[in-house]
Amino acid sequence: MRHTIDIDSPMTRTEIRAAISLAAIYMFRMLGLFMILPVFSIYARDLPDATPALIGLAISAYGLTQAVFQIPFGIWSDRFGRKPLIVVGLLMFAAGSVMAAAADSIYGIVAGRALQGAGAVAGVIMALAADLTQEEHRTKAMALIGISIGVSFAFSMVAGPVLSGWIGVKGIFWAVAGLALLGIAVLYTAVPTPRRLRFHRDTEAQPARFASVLANPELVRLDFGIFALHAILTATFVALPLILRDELHMDMPEHWKIYLPVFVLSLFSMVPFVIVAEKKRQMKPVFLAFILLTAAVDAGLAGLSPTTLGIGVLLYLFFTGFNLLEATLPSMVSKAAPADLKGTAMGVYSTTQFLGAFVGGAGAGWIQGHYGIPAVFLFCAAIALLWLAVAFGMQKPRHLSSLMVNLGEISAAAAADLSARLRGVPGIADAVVVPDDGVAYLKVERERLDRSRLEALLNETASA
């Protein structure tokens, strides 16, 4: 096997088809989780047995079950197959949506949302994408799926209020059940079937290695960061829709008129800061500044006398901060994780993300019921300040990229020798060759990588 290292080579048509279709399935599911976020607090007030605490729980119950089941679903898919597990998860999601749509009380919706989250197929989708892409193209496929998450959130902020006016919140639950079934159709008509299933260390968790990830202080800081960010997001949307309706006297279907412009402006506004963070190597100061911005916005929401302009400006700042932090955190995890533990690190990261959503929603509901809406925003500001304190000691992130090379069959002794020699190649920060996988997992500085020396070393090993 002759190796040519071309990080920027294009994906094949089959890989593009797999990535786009899997991104669509991922997006259908995320729409179902996010679309009620901007409308549910208002709708649920009139449900039998509803209290602020139960409303917050209904919004965030999916986070707990998602956190519990996402890693097991990935493990089960190695044994029972990717597509069957995705079908099971999407059917559970559809069943939870139907349960919530048919519920006559807040308790039924809590149960439905919990069942939605239990169909935790995100990790399985990532594993299937890995089965269908070459190692050198894996990052591009994952980026397409990652973009679908951002698109889902942005669309949900606008579509949720609009659809609530057309078909009601119950209708939204019915619609997302249909999206889950559409996802199954896409799975069997558009997603290629892999020739064989493999365990992929870059996308799947290794439970036996959790201790290594949890002992890494840089990864733990980032895990706390995504926990805090999604706790703040979910808590904010427990309270914010109520302010728009009760203080600004906007009917729920009109809320998109605030969300759409501030979200679009925020996306453009974050771009210069991303450039400064990545190109100018200023990731840490930009990162810390936007955590502080998030804390300031929530403190402002707690103390502001609500006006349309004031809320609009604060939401614009909030979404600018949220979008930048949401975009940079997974990249920082990928850079900080050991070369052969990226999947495990991302598994722990995703689990803490969904736990954050659960704690944020449930905590905000309880706080609102006991201390009022301003206290919810103070709760969010306190979380952000705690996050700032945790993140302050972080190391300056290194600007590394993941690179995998399929080596084929290699002995344990040759793998150990090759790992040591790869670490001596200029531009390679970390290298682990796993003989069971027949793959070299590398962390590289693209600008410094000596590709010719790397190719020569790999080809020398292949011919030995």
N, C-alpha and C positions, 0 to 999 in steps of 0.2 A: 504494500500500500504506500503510494507516494503522497506526501503531504504538501499542500500549498496553502499558506496562511493568507486568507483574503477576508478580513473582517467585514469589509463593505460589499461583499458579493451579494447579488440580488437573490431574493427568495424564488423558489420555483412556483409554477402555477398551482400545483397541488398544495404547497405550503400556504400560499396566499389564500386559497379557497378555504383551507382548514382554519386559518387564523380569523378570517372574516366571519365565517359561519359560527365558530365558537364564540367570538366576540358578540355576535348577535344574541346567542343563547344567554350569555352572561348578562347582556343588557336587558333582555326581557325580564330576567329574575330581579335585577337591581331596580328596575322601574317599579316592580311590585312592592319592593321594600320601601322605596323612597317616596312614592307618589302620594301617600297619605300624610307624609311629614308636615307639609304646610297647611293641611286642612283638618286633621283629626281632632285637635284640641277643641275646635269650635263645634264640630259635629257631635262629639261624644258628650258634651255638656247635657244634652237632652236625653241621653240613654238611661234606662232604669238602673239604679244602683251605682251610677257614676259618681266618683269622687276624683279630685285632682290626682291623688296617688294612683288610683286605678287607671286613670287616663294616661298618666305617664308610663305606667306599666304596660298598657296596651300598645303604646307607641314603640316601646323598646324591648318587648318580650322576645322578639325575634333574635336580638343580640345574644341573649343567654344561650338559647338552643343552638344558634349558629356556632358559637364559641365551643360548645360541648361536642357537636357532631362533625365539624368540618374535618378535623384530622382523622377520626375514625372512617369517615366516608372515603378519604383518600386511600387509607390502608385497605378497606374492603374492595376498592376498585382494582387493586393489584391482584386480588384473589378471584373476584367475580366478574371482572371486566369493566371498562370505562363506561361504555354506552348503557349497559343495564343499570349501573348505579346512578347515572345522570337521569335516566327515565324514572327510577324510584324517587330520586330527590325532587324532580319536577312534578311528579304526581302528588307527592306530599305537599309541595308548595301550592299546587292547584287546590288540593283538599283543604288546606288551611285558609286559602282565599275564599272558597265557597263557605266554609264554616263562619268566617268573619262576615261575609255578605248576608248570610241567613240569620245571624245572631240577633236576638231581641234585647240583649243586655250587654253590659260592658264585659262581663265574665266570658261570654262566648267569643268576643273579639280578642280578649287576652289569649284564650286558648287557640284561636285561629292564627294569631300572629306568632305564637310559640311554634305551632306546627309549620308555618311558613319557614321559619328559621331552621327547623330541624331537617328540612330538605337541603342540606348544606353541600351543594355540588361544586362550589367554587374551586376547591382544590382538585377535584376530579377533572374539571374542565381544563385546568392548567396541566394536569398530567397527560390528558389526551392530546393537548396541543404539543406537549413534549414528544409524545409518541409519533406525531405526524410531521415533525420538523427536524432538520439536521441540527447538530449541536451549534454550528456557527451561525445559524439563523434563529436560534431559540429566543434570543433577547428581542428581536424584532417582532416575533409572534406575540410575546408577552406584552410588548408595548402596545400593540393593536388592541389586545384585550383590556389593558389598563386604560386606554383612551375611551373604551366603551363605558367604563365605570364613570368617568367624568362627564361624558355625554348624557348618561342616564340621570345623574344627579341634576345637571343643568335643565334637562327636559322636564324632570319631575317637578322642579320648582315652579315651572310655568303651567305644565299640563295638569297638575293636581288641582289647583284652584279652578282652571277652566272646565275640566271634566266634572268637578263637583257641581258646577252650575248646570251642566247639561244632563248628567245621569246620576248625580248624587254620590255620596261616599260609598253607599252600598254598590252602586253601579261600578265604581272604581275597583272594588274588590272582585266583582264578577269579571271585569275587563282583564285584570291581571291573572285571574285563573285561566282565561283564554290565552293570554300571552305564554303561560307555562306550557299549555298544550301545543301552541304554535312552536315553542322551543323544541318539543319532542319531534314535531314534523321536520323542523330544520335539521335536527340531529341525524335523522335517517334518510333525508333527501340531499343534503348539502355537505355534511361532514364526512370526509373519507374514513374508511375503516382501516386502522393500522394493521400491518402484517403481523406484528407481535407486540405484546406489552412488555415494557421494561420499567424497572425502578429508576427514577431520575432524581439524583441528589440535588439538582438545581431547582426542582419544582416540588418535590415531595419531602415530607418530614420524616426524620429518623427518630422515633421515640427514644431509642437508646442513647441518643446524642443530645437530648434536651438539656442535660446538666451542663454540657459544654457551652451551649448558647446562653443559658441563664447565668453562667459564671462570667460572661463577657460584659464588663460594665458599659461599654459603648452601645452594645445591642440592647441592654436593659434600659438605658436612657431613651433610646429610640422607641422601644416598646411602650414605655411610659408615655412618650410623646403622642403616639397614635391613640393610646387609651384616653389621654386627656383631650385630644382634638375631637374625637367622636363623642366623648361625654359632653363637651361644650356644645357641639353641633346639635345633638339630640335634645339637650336641656334647653337650648335657646329656642328650638321650635316647639317645645311644650308651651312656652310662654308667648312667643312673638305673635302668632296668629291672633291671640286674644287681644293684644294691644292694637293690632290693625283694625280689628272689628270694634272693640269697645271704646278705644280712645280716639282713633282716627275715623271711626264710623264708616269703614269700608266693608261692603258685603264680601263674603268669602270668594265668590267667583271673580272679584275685581283685584284680588291680591297680586295676581300676575303682573299687574301694571307697575308694581314696585319691584318685584323679584326680577323680571326680565331685564330692564335697563341696568339695574345695579350689578346683576350677574355678568352681563356682557361687558360692561365697563371694567369690572374687576378683572376679567380674563385678560383684557388688553393691558391693564395697569400692572399686572404682576410680571409681564414679560421682561421689562428692563431689569427688574430685580433678579430674575432667574439668570439673565445674561451676566449681571455683575457677580452673582454667586458662583456660576460655573466657569465663565471665561476669565474673570478677574481673580478667581480663587478666593472669594470672600464669602464662602458658604456659611461659616459659623456666625459672623456678625449679622448677616442678612437673616439667618434663621432665628437668632435670638431677638432681633428687632421685631420680627413679625409675631413672635410669641407675645412680646410686650404689647404690640398693637392689639392683639386679640384681647388681652386683659383690659386694656384701656377702653376698647369698644364696649365690652360687656359692662364695665363700670359706668360708662356713659349711658347705656341703655337702662341701668338701674336708677340713675339720678336725673335723667332727662325728662322735661315736661314734653310729652309726645307731640310732635308736629310732623306733617308729611315730609318736609324737607329734612328735618333733623333725623328722623328714622331712616330716610333714604340715604343720607350721607353715612350714617353709622353702619347700615347694612352693606353699603359699597365697601367701606373699610373692612368690615367683617369678612365678606366674601373674598376680597383681595388677599387677606391674610390666610383664610382657610384654603383657598385654591393653591397658593404657593406652598404652604406647609404640607398639604395633602400630596402635592406633586413631588416634593423633595424627600419626604420621609422614606418611601420605599427605595428610592435610589440610594439614600444614605445607608439603609440596612444592607442592601446588596454590596456596597463598598466595604462595609465594616465586617461582614460575615466571612469566616474562613472559606477558602475556595471550594471545599467539598461540603459545606454546611449551609449553602444559600437556601435550599428548600426548607431545611429545618428552621433556620432563622426566620424565614418568611411565614412559616406555619405558626410559630410562636407570636410573631408580629400580628398576623391576622386574627389570632385568637384574642389578643389583648385589644385589638381594634373593636371587635364586636362586644367584648366585655365592657369597654368604655361606653358604647352606645347604650347598653343595658343599664349601667350604673347612672349615666347621665339622664336618661328618660325617667327611670324609677325615682332617682333622687330628686329631680326637678319637680315631679308631681307631688312628692311628699312635702317638699319645701314650700311649694306654692300653696298647698292646702293648709299649712301651719303658719306661714309667715308672709304670704303674698307674692305677687309677680316680681317686684323689685329684688326680693331676696334670691330669686332664681338666677338673675343676672349677676348678683354678687357672688353666688355660688360658682358660676362660670368663671368670673374674674379671679376668684381664689384658686380654682384649678389651674388657670393659666399662669398665675404667679408661682404656684408650686412647680409647675412644669419648667418655668424659666429658671428656678433655682436648681432643679435637677439637671437641666441642659447646660447650665453655665460652665460646668466642669468638663464638658465634652472635649475630646481632642479635635484638632482641626481636621475635617474630613479630607482624606486623600482622594484624588481624582482618578479612580481606577475603573476599569471595565472588566466584566466577566468574559472569559473565552474558554470554550471547551473544544477539545480535539479528540475525535474518535480514533483510537489506536488499534482496535482489534484485539486479538488475543495477546496477552503479555503476562509473563510470570511475575510472582510477587517480588523476587529479587531484582528483576529488570525494572519493575515499577518503582521500587525504592530508589534505585540508582538514577533512573530518569528524573524522578521528583527532585533529587538533590542537584542534578545538572541543570534542570530547567530554572531553578532559582538563581542560577548564576548568569542567566541570559539578561542583558540590559533591558530594562522595561518590564520585567516580570517581578511582581512584588510577592507573589505566593503561588505555589504550584503543588498540587496533590494528584498523583496518578493512582487510580483505584483499579487494581487488576481484575476484580470481579465485574466491573463495568466496562473495562477496556477503554477508559476515557481519562484524559488529562484535564483536570480542572485548574484554570489559571486565573490569576488576577493581574491585569496588565495596565501599564500607563501607555496609552496609545501613541502619544507623541514620542516616547523614548524607546518603544519596542523595536528591537533588532529582529525584524521578521526573517531576514535571510539566515541569521544564525539559528533562530528557532526552527525554521524549516529544515536546515541542515541537521540539527540535532535529532529531530523527529524522524527524518528519513534514515539517518544512521542507525537509530534504534530499530526501525522497521526492517532494515536489511540484515540486522545482526542475527 
